Each structure stands twice: as C-alpha cells, then as structure tokens.
Amino acid sequence: MTTLTQMIKHVSIKVSEGGHNLMEIEKFIEMSLTQRLQLLTEKRISFLDEDGNKVPLIEGVRYANELIKSRRK
C-alpha cells in the first residue's frame, strides 16, 4: 500500500494509442470530479510513485482521495 512516505507524484493520462500526458497529482485533484471519474471509467489513467513506478489503480485512487480530504480541512 502507498504511504505518505512513498507518495504518488504523477498521473499518466492516455490521450491516444501511443501517447500519454503526465501531470502532477496536485493538478489531477484540481480537475472536476466529473473529469476524474470519466478518466477512471474509461481506464485512461495510471498513478506513478516518486520513482516513476506504476502504482495499483485502487491505491492511487485512495491516495488522491486522502489528498482531497486533507485539503478540505
């Protein structure tokens, strides 16, 4: 499981068959909920840790959710 010490740094968004856009996790959580859900349901995103390794999708979603919650405080 991803912890705060092993943070997710980037989200990779598939834009074409061979192309991906890389964005910082902070920019991803600034997107509207509708946009984030669409990317998730279309299976177009991957989460990457600070070393560039792919993180399981469920862990990435949980991490992003925790970031969103922490910013509401």
Sequence and secondary structure as in RCSB ss.txt:
>XXXX:A:sequence
MTTLTQMIKHVSIKVSEGGHNLMEIEKFIEMSLTQRLQLLTEKRISFLDEDGNKVPLIEGVRYANELIKSRRK
>XXXX:A:secstr
   TTS EEEEEEE SSS EEEEEHHHHHHS HHHHHHHHHTT EEEEETTS EE HHHHHHHHHHHHHHHH 
